[in-house]
Amino acid sequence: MLQFRMTTGTLLVAGTLVTALGARAQQAAPPKPTAPPPVLGALAPSNLEKSRPKPAFDITGTWLHALGMPGNSFRFSPPEGFKLTPAAQVHYDAAKKAAAEGKAYHDDIGLCWPAGLPIIMTRVWPIAMVQKPTVIFMISGFMNSVRIIYLDGRQHTDPDIIIPSFNGESIGHWEGDTLVVDTLGFVADRHWIDNGIPASDQLHVVERMRMLDNGSRLEIEYAMTDPKNWVGEWKWKKYWRRVDDTDITEASCLPDLDAHMPSVLSTTTNVR
């Protein structure tokens, strides 16, 4: 039978080898990522007090989509000649079929899911808007949906760590008399652009906001892309009017409050 004897020299060599291998493994390990610097809050006094060019307008006020204005539909219907992706076409065809039968298709708003951008902007409820040098807060009377537009020069959050939302992450900057708002970071599930037109996590919304008629009217031009659902860029132009005799109120969406809606009560009426 063979016998092995470990001498002190053998142990010393083995220990040296293990140490060398460990040091090499540490050298080969990738460096730990550096955490991004914290972003100063939009309402931090030191951020608000920074010197900035004067904005072209102050949107502060209560606004209502001017539904009765010709060509100012509350819908974001696809433009003429639009082309959907195969997956989105399935939804669109199903929605058309349901409408022809007097049914709703995926009435998620009726089930208290958020409307989401862009259609939250054109509900028949007023929107309270508050502008500060660093941010605009928009609180809709519909479900009290909150939208935030940052004006302090920050960049969009890294797509690997952004938390998707129905209204997305909006970053604004001024171009002359126009506020340009770039919005990314949307949720896809239960988020719709129009009847049967879904939104995906690739939705990209760019708005160009202008104040008209001495501040009594707001114009927003929309340009949207979503390569998962349609081809090319879709555009609309919408208008709002200032309503100084109106305030928004607390408005929680609760399923029992929507119980009168056929699409909520009936699984056959609300086609899914």
C-alpha positions in Angstrom: 0.0 0.0 0.0 1.3 3.4 -0.9 1.6 6.0 1.8 1.8 9.8 1.3 3.6 12.0 3.8 2.9 15.8 3.8 6.1 17.6 4.8 6.2 21.2 6.0 7.7 22.2 2.6 4.8 20.6 0.7 2.3 22.4 2.8 4.1 25.7 2.3 4.1 25.2 -1.5 0.4 24.2 -1.6 -0.5 27.3 0.5 1.4 29.6 -1.7 -0.3 28.1 -4.8 -3.8 28.6 -3.3 -2.9 32.2 -2.3 -1.6 33.0 -5.8 -4.8 31.5 -7.5 -7.0 33.5 -5.1 -5.2 36.7 -5.9 -5.5 36.0 -9.7 -9.2 35.4 -9.3 -9.6 38.7 -7.5 -7.8 40.5 -10.3 -9.9 38.9 -13.0 -13.2 39.8 -11.2 -15.0 42.7 -12.9 -15.1 45.9 -11.0 -18.3 46.6 -9.0 -20.5 49.1 -10.8 -20.5 52.6 -9.4 -23.9 53.8 -8.2 -25.2 56.8 -10.0 -25.0 60.0 -8.0 -28.3 60.9 -6.3 -30.5 63.3 -8.2 -31.5 66.4 -6.3 -35.3 66.4 -5.7 -37.4 68.7 -7.8 -38.7 70.5 -4.8 -35.4 70.7 -2.9 -34.9 74.4 -2.0 -31.4 74.4 -3.4 -32.7 73.0 -6.7 -35.6 75.5 -6.9 -33.2 78.4 -6.2 -30.8 77.6 -9.1 -30.6 80.3 -11.7 -32.5 79.3 -14.9 -33.8 81.1 -17.9 -37.3 82.5 -17.6 -39.9 79.9 -19.0 -41.9 80.9 -22.0 -45.2 80.5 -20.0 -46.6 79.3 -16.7 -49.1 76.5 -17.1 -50.4 76.7 -13.6 -54.1 76.5 -13.5 -57.1 74.2 -14.1 -57.5 72.9 -17.7 -60.2 71.0 -19.5 -59.9 69.3 -22.8 -61.9 71.4 -25.3 -64.1 68.5 -26.5 -66.6 70.7 -28.4 -63.9 72.2 -30.6 -64.0 70.9 -34.2 -61.4 68.3 -34.9 -60.5 68.0 -31.2 -61.6 64.5 -30.4 -60.8 63.0 -27.1 -59.6 59.9 -28.9 -56.1 59.0 -30.2 -57.4 57.1 -33.2 -54.8 55.8 -35.7 -54.0 58.1 -38.6 -55.1 57.2 -42.2 -53.0 54.5 -43.8 -51.8 53.2 -40.4 -50.1 49.8 -40.2 -50.1 47.6 -37.1 -47.8 44.8 -36.1 -49.4 41.3 -36.4 -49.8 41.1 -32.6 -51.5 44.5 -32.3 -53.7 43.8 -35.4 -55.3 40.9 -33.5 -56.4 43.3 -30.7 -57.6 45.9 -33.2 -59.7 43.4 -35.2 -61.2 42.0 -32.0 -62.1 45.5 -30.8 -63.9 46.2 -34.1 -65.8 43.0 -33.9 -66.9 43.7 -30.4 -68.0 47.2 -31.2 -70.1 45.9 -34.1 -71.8 43.6 -31.6 -72.4 46.5 -29.1 -69.7 45.2 -26.8 -66.6 46.6 -25.1 -63.2 45.2 -25.6 -60.8 45.1 -22.7 -62.5 47.9 -20.8 -59.7 48.1 -18.2 -60.4 51.7 -17.3 -63.9 50.6 -16.3 -62.2 48.1 -14.0 -60.3 50.9 -12.4 -57.0 50.4 -14.1 -55.3 53.7 -14.8 -56.0 55.4 -18.2 -52.3 56.2 -18.7 -50.7 58.6 -21.2 -51.9 59.8 -23.6 -55.6 59.3 -23.0 -55.5 60.5 -19.4 -55.0 64.0 -20.9 -58.3 64.0 -22.8 -60.8 62.7 -20.2 -63.9 64.8 -19.5 -62.6 65.7 -16.1 -60.4 68.9 -15.5 -56.7 68.6 -14.8 -55.0 70.8 -12.2 -51.5 71.8 -13.3 -48.9 73.4 -11.0 -45.7 74.7 -12.4 -42.5 75.3 -10.5 -39.1 76.1 -11.9 -38.0 72.5 -11.7 -41.2 70.5 -12.3 -44.8 70.5 -13.4 -47.4 68.5 -11.5 -50.6 67.5 -13.3 -53.4 66.0 -11.2 -56.4 64.8 -13.1 -59.9 64.8 -11.8 -60.2 61.4 -13.3 -59.0 58.9 -10.8 -56.7 61.6 -9.4 -54.1 60.4 -11.8 -50.7 62.1 -11.2 -48.3 63.1 -13.9 -44.9 64.7 -13.3 -42.9 66.6 -15.9 -39.3 67.3 -14.7 -37.8 70.6 -15.9 -34.5 70.6 -13.9 -32.2 69.3 -16.6 -32.1 65.7 -15.5 -31.9 62.8 -17.9 -34.2 59.8 -18.3 -33.6 57.1 -15.8 -31.5 54.2 -17.0 -33.9 51.8 -18.7 -32.4 48.9 -16.7 -33.6 50.4 -13.4 -36.6 52.6 -14.3 -39.8 51.6 -12.7 -42.4 51.5 -15.5 -45.7 53.4 -15.0 -48.9 54.2 -16.9 -47.9 57.9 -17.3 -44.3 57.2 -17.9 -41.3 59.4 -17.0 -41.6 62.9 -18.5 -38.6 65.1 -19.1 -39.2 68.6 -20.4 -37.1 71.4 -21.9 -37.9 74.8 -23.5 -37.5 75.5 -27.2 -38.5 79.2 -27.6 -42.2 79.5 -26.8 -42.7 75.7 -26.7 -42.3 73.2 -23.9 -41.1 69.9 -25.4 -41.8 66.9 -23.2 -40.2 63.5 -23.8 -41.8 60.6 -22.1 -40.6 57.0 -21.8 -40.8 54.1 -19.3 -44.4 52.9 -19.7 -46.1 49.7 -18.5 -47.6 47.5 -21.2 -50.2 45.4 -19.5 -53.7 47.0 -19.5 -52.4 50.2 -21.2 -54.2 51.3 -24.3 -53.8 54.2 -26.8 -57.3 53.8 -28.2 -59.9 51.1 -28.7 -58.0 48.0 -29.5 -54.7 49.8 -29.8 -52.3 48.5 -27.1 -49.3 50.3 -25.7 -46.0 48.5 -25.0 -42.9 49.2 -22.9 -41.4 50.7 -26.1 -44.0 53.5 -26.3 -42.3 56.9 -26.8 -44.4 60.0 -26.5 -43.1 63.5 -27.5 -45.4 66.5 -26.8 -44.9 70.1 -27.9 -46.9 72.4 -25.6 -47.8 76.0 -26.6 -49.9 78.6 -24.8 -52.4 80.5 -27.1 -54.9 83.3 -26.8 -53.2 85.1 -24.0 -52.9 82.0 -21.9 -56.6 80.9 -22.2 -55.9 78.0 -24.5 -53.3 75.2 -24.5 -52.2 73.4 -27.6 -50.3 70.1 -27.5 -48.9 68.4 -30.5 -48.3 64.6 -30.0 -45.9 62.4 -31.8 -45.8 58.8 -30.7 -43.9 55.7 -31.7 -44.3 52.1 -30.5 -42.4 49.6 -32.7 -44.0 46.7 -30.9 -47.5 47.8 -32.0 -47.3 50.0 -35.1 -45.1 51.2 -37.9 -43.8 54.7 -38.0 -44.8 57.8 -36.1 -48.4 58.8 -35.3 -49.3 62.5 -34.8 -52.2 64.4 -33.4 -52.9 68.0 -32.2 -55.2 68.6 -29.2 -56.5 71.7 -27.4 -57.5 72.6 -23.8 -59.2 75.6 -22.4 -58.5 77.2 -19.0 -61.4 76.9 -16.5 -60.9 79.3 -13.7 -64.2 78.5 -12.0 -63.4 74.8 -11.5 -61.4 72.8 -9.0 -60.6 69.1 -9.1 -61.8 66.9 -6.2 -60.7 63.6 -4.6 -61.9 60.9 -7.0 -61.0 57.3 -6.1 -62.0 54.6 -8.6 -63.7 51.8 -6.8 -65.2 48.8 -8.6 -68.5 49.0 -6.8 -68.9 52.6 -8.0 -68.6 51.4 -11.6 -71.1 48.5 -11.1 -73.7 50.3 -13.3 -71.4 49.9 -16.3 -72.4 46.8 -18.4 -68.8 46.2 -19.4 -67.9 45.8 -15.7 -70.8 43.5 -14.7 -70.8 41.2 -17.8 -68.0 39.0 -19.0 -69.8 38.7 -22.3 -70.2 42.4 -22.7 -66.6 43.1 -21.8 -64.8 41.0 -24.3 -61.3 40.0 -23.2 
